[in-house]
Amino acid sequence: MGKSKLIPIINYKKCVACRSCIQSCPFSCLDATKIGIDKFNKAFPELDESRNCTGCGICEKNCPIGIITMQEI
């Protein structure tokens, strides 16, 4: 049986688009590309699946409001 992979899941209803997760990712797997989900058209973090997230959880640990969770895919 193969090893499961973890990826960050962002709660966009609570995200404030501070970009702490983007800045803390050692593999640059998150980008501010999710736009148009609030009335201010802020750019929210989104996982770039082409960059092979390792599931390290650093983004989750560095989120100041705790709205990122690592989930198995």
Secondary structure, DSSP 8 states (H G I E B T S, - for coil): -----EEEEE-TTT-----HHHHH-TT--EEEEEESSSTT--EEEEE-GGG------HHHHH-TT--EEEEE-
